[in-house]
């Protein structure tokens, strides 16, 4: 996570208006949460009441109020996630696998439940 001060500096602002306590998230987290790529000119945040927003980096203006997240991360195909998973390492039907890009296939966690916490830097691949 980026610290609040770093997010404010990145946005070129002295303060983010009307947001006393925010959390910023990475582009990888946005892809996992919403299944789409974060535009380069946007900042993905959660404000003090839990609402997730996209801000314009240059102006700090709210560009989009995002839909609430489902109970867990959405499983993706390897193509959606932008990773290559060898066929022998794909999870079976109804299973998921946490996949760390750049880690060898034999060093990935085993397939299992889709109701898992996905660590930063990893994606959830569905079977």
Sine and cosine of phi, psi and omega as CSV:
sin_phi,cos_phi,sin_psi,cos_psi,sin_omega,cos_omega
0.00,0.00,0.60,-0.80,0.08,-1.00
-0.99,0.11,0.65,-0.76,0.05,-1.00
-0.93,0.37,0.45,-0.89,-0.03,-1.00
-0.83,0.56,-0.68,0.73,-0.01,-1.00
-0.88,0.47,-0.63,0.78,0.02,-1.00
-0.92,0.38,-0.61,0.79,0.03,-1.00
-0.90,0.43,-0.65,0.76,0.02,-1.00
-0.91,0.41,-0.69,0.72,0.01,-1.00
-0.90,0.43,-0.67,0.75,0.02,-1.00
-0.87,0.50,-0.61,0.79,0.01,-1.00
-0.98,0.19,-0.11,0.99,0.01,-1.00
0.95,0.32,0.45,0.89,-0.05,-1.00
-0.92,-0.39,0.30,-0.95,0.14,-0.99
-1.00,0.02,-0.39,0.92,0.07,-1.00
-0.29,-0.96,0.50,-0.87,0.09,-1.00
-1.00,0.06,0.88,-0.47,-0.11,-0.99
-0.87,0.48,0.66,-0.75,0.12,-0.99
0.85,0.53,0.44,0.90,0.02,-1.00
-0.70,-0.71,1.00,-0.05,-0.06,-1.00
-0.95,0.32,-0.57,0.82,-0.09,-1.00
-0.65,-0.76,0.95,-0.30,-0.01,-1.00
-0.83,-0.56,0.34,-0.94,0.13,-0.99
-0.83,-0.56,0.75,-0.67,0.06,-1.00
-0.98,-0.22,0.49,-0.87,-0.03,-1.00
-0.81,-0.58,0.34,-0.94,-0.01,-1.00
-0.99,0.16,0.23,-0.97,0.07,-1.00
-0.90,0.44,-0.59,0.81,0.04,-1.00
-0.89,0.45,-0.65,0.76,0.02,-1.00
-0.90,0.44,-0.65,0.76,0.03,-1.00
-0.88,0.47,-0.69,0.73,0.04,-1.00
-0.87,0.49,-0.71,0.70,0.02,-1.00
-0.90,0.44,-0.69,0.72,-0.09,-1.00
-0.95,0.30,-0.63,0.78,-0.14,-0.99
-0.86,-0.51,-0.07,1.00,0.08,-1.00
0.93,0.36,0.41,0.91,0.07,-1.00
-0.58,-0.81,0.33,-0.94,-0.05,-1.00
-0.98,0.19,0.68,-0.73,0.05,-1.00
-0.97,0.25,0.84,-0.54,0.05,-1.00
-0.86,0.51,0.56,-0.83,-0.07,-1.00
-0.89,0.46,-0.41,0.91,-0.05,-1.00
-0.99,-0.11,0.33,0.94,-0.03,-1.00
-0.84,-0.54,0.45,-0.89,0.08,-1.00
-0.86,-0.50,0.79,-0.61,-0.03,-1.00
-1.00,-0.09,0.88,-0.47,-0.05,-1.00
-0.73,-0.68,0.27,-0.96,0.20,-0.98
-0.83,-0.55,0.82,-0.58,-0.02,-1.00
-1.00,0.06,-0.05,-1.00,-0.14,-0.99
-0.88,0.48,-0.42,0.91,0.01,-1.00
-0.99,-0.11,0.12,0.99,0.05,-1.00
1.00,-0.06,-0.07,1.00,0.03,-1.00
-0.94,0.35,0.71,-0.71,0.03,-1.00
-0.99,-0.15,0.72,-0.69,-0.12,-0.99
-0.71,-0.70,0.40,-0.92,0.23,-0.97
-0.94,-0.33,0.78,-0.63,0.03,-1.00
-0.94,-0.35,0.54,-0.84,0.16,-0.99
-0.96,0.29,0.81,-0.58,-0.07,-1.00
-0.89,0.46,-0.60,0.80,-0.07,-1.00
-0.97,0.25,-0.64,0.77,-0.10,-1.00
-0.96,-0.26,-0.35,0.94,-0.08,-1.00
0.98,0.18,0.05,1.00,-0.01,-1.00
-0.95,0.31,0.58,-0.81,0.08,-1.00
-0.95,0.31,0.85,-0.53,-0.02,-1.00
-0.99,-0.10,-0.59,0.81,-0.06,-1.00
-0.44,-0.90,0.71,-0.71,0.19,-0.98
-1.00,-0.08,0.87,-0.50,-0.11,-0.99
-1.00,0.09,0.46,-0.89,0.05,-1.00
-0.90,0.44,0.53,-0.85,0.06,-1.00
-0.85,0.52,0.53,-0.85,0.02,-1.00
-0.95,0.31,0.50,-0.87,0.14,-0.99
-0.94,0.33,-0.03,-1.00,-0.08,-1.00
-0.89,0.46,-0.47,0.88,0.00,-1.00
-0.54,-0.84,0.01,-1.00,0.01,-1.00
-0.92,0.40,0.50,-0.87,-0.01,-1.00
-1.00,0.09,0.82,-0.57,0.07,-1.00
-0.90,0.44,0.61,-0.79,0.00,-1.00
-0.82,-0.57,0.34,-0.94,0.17,-0.99
-0.97,0.23,0.34,-0.94,0.03,-1.00
-0.84,0.55,-0.60,0.80,0.01,-1.00
-0.89,0.45,-0.69,0.72,0.05,-1.00
-0.88,0.48,-0.63,0.77,-0.06,-1.00
-0.98,0.17,-0.20,0.98,0.00,-1.00
0.96,0.27,0.49,0.87,0.02,-1.00
-0.81,-0.58,0.36,-0.93,0.08,-1.00
-0.96,-0.29,0.86,-0.51,0.04,-1.00
-0.89,-0.46,0.89,-0.46,0.01,-1.00
-0.84,0.54,0.59,-0.81,-0.07,-1.00
-0.77,0.64,-0.62,0.78,0.00,-1.00
-0.94,0.33,-0.13,0.99,-0.04,-1.00
-0.93,-0.37,0.04,1.00,0.04,-1.00
-0.95,0.31,0.59,-0.80,0.05,-1.00
-0.94,0.35,0.46,-0.89,0.03,-1.00
-0.96,0.29,0.14,-0.99,0.01,-1.00
-0.83,0.56,0.73,-0.68,0.01,-1.00
0.99,0.16,-0.03,1.00,0.02,-1.00
-0.94,-0.34,0.24,-0.97,0.07,-1.00
-0.71,-0.70,0.26,-0.97,0.05,-1.00
-0.59,-0.80,0.79,-0.61,0.13,-0.99
-0.96,0.30,0.78,-0.62,-0.07,-1.00
-0.82,-0.57,0.79,-0.61,0.03,-1.00
-0.98,-0.19,0.95,-0.32,0.03,-1.00
-0.84,0.55,0.66,-0.75,0.01,-1.00
1.00,0.01,-0.20,0.98,0.02,-1.00
-1.00,-0.07,0.68,-0.74,0.01,-1.00
-0.85,0.53,0.54,-0.84,-0.03,-1.00
-0.81,0.59,-0.62,0.79,-0.01,-1.00
-0.95,0.31,-0.16,0.99,0.00,-1.00
-0.95,-0.31,0.24,0.97,0.03,-1.00
-1.00,0.03,0.45,-0.89,0.09,-1.00
-0.89,0.46,0.45,-0.89,-0.01,-1.00
-0.94,0.33,0.35,-0.94,0.08,-1.00
-0.93,0.37,0.45,-0.89,0.01,-1.00
-0.08,-1.00,-0.63,-0.78,-0.03,-1.00
-0.90,0.43,0.49,-0.87,0.09,-1.00
-1.00,0.04,-0.13,0.99,-0.01,-1.00
-1.00,-0.09,0.95,0.30,-0.05,-1.00
-0.76,-0.65,0.35,-0.94,0.14,-0.99
-0.99,0.11,0.75,-0.66,0.01,-1.00
-0.98,-0.19,0.90,-0.43,-0.02,-1.00
-0.90,0.43,0.42,-0.91,0.09,-1.00
-0.83,0.56,0.66,-0.75,0.02,-1.00
1.00,0.00,-0.11,0.99,0.00,-1.00
-0.92,-0.40,0.25,-0.97,0.08,-1.00
-0.79,-0.62,0.35,-0.94,0.03,-1.00
-0.97,-0.26,0.90,-0.44,-0.01,-1.00
-0.99,-0.15,0.79,-0.61,-0.01,-1.00
-0.99,-0.17,0.53,-0.85,0.02,-1.00
-1.00,-0.10,0.00,0.00,0.00,0.00
